[in-house]
Amino acid sequence: MPLHVVLMGVAGTGKSAVGKPLAGRLGADFAEGDDFHLRANIEKLSSGIPLTDEDRWPWLRSLADWTRERTEAGRPTVVTCSALRRAHRDVLREGAPDTFFVHLVGTPTLILERMAGREHFAPASLLDSQLATLEPLEEDEQGMTADIARPAQEIVDDVLARLDHRR
């Protein structure tokens, strides 16, 4: 069975900065979760309006479908997706039940600094609503937490070590 990893966390935690090199090291197909958003979601976020779960369900299902297609083809995947709530992660697991989640965490100050220095459709004003929505990984969910104060390459190395230990 191919390996499936989701880099999760609020905006600005470096999901892509960790996900892209991780996918390269794993020889996995990479999906940037933001590329799967409906146009209406991007417009809403660009206006500083938080998404509701109703907004998120089609987006999450399209990511799960993408992962399922690669699972059926025997391809490993790395996906970036906020996956803020357990229910969101449950939808993603529909594409691959054995998905391993890497929850990227950091202080609000560090996250805001990172958000200020990047081009993205989601403004920093959405951070508070994302933090309020966030449900950390539960004990029965496969995954790990990684501190974003560390360099992305160190996080990639830690994820690979944890995945090797699982096998």
Steps between C-alpha positions, in 0.01 A plus 500: 500500500645841406586760762280810540599810698300817566679813623235676710470819702380856484603734220861613513648192669707397197301203377631545145855575615507162675271311264685559174841373619332217690322386182831518314679287757216246503459494121135587565242690298448846653172691530482862611167507682436864409491401131187292569292783651186607319518853362228608745720385791798697372285810459359458848844453656645789299230720651606393850191285555569166672379185330223293654499123498239517223755695293771247580323167428528511116865609529585222744318240289693603190828452690380160625406404143845605374665285768268206431591507129869485585442228759332288233799563272741398777647853531601662833375852565580813697218753536487843662167577663404693811290201621411708803237270648480126560200488265715655223769236555235229494401611148865494390535147641222391263763527226755297697404364844865464605581870443775635727444861613780743580355786705721807460475724806650829608433806707245747364777762488722284278208402277396865456860594411503230234159601366614862469794396284316295239267540206179307565128552455426437870575813707657488847168619643371142459754353743286548811203318346725215384655464845151499654391223259815290538466159665843343559560140402334255735679200651335256260606697190820395325735794498739731675543864596791710373613841625532749212766697684737232370633503142277325245775251414523387863125447504524297178776287656288442813197401295706256296645349818153458646369345178797259490425403860135425407596259222 
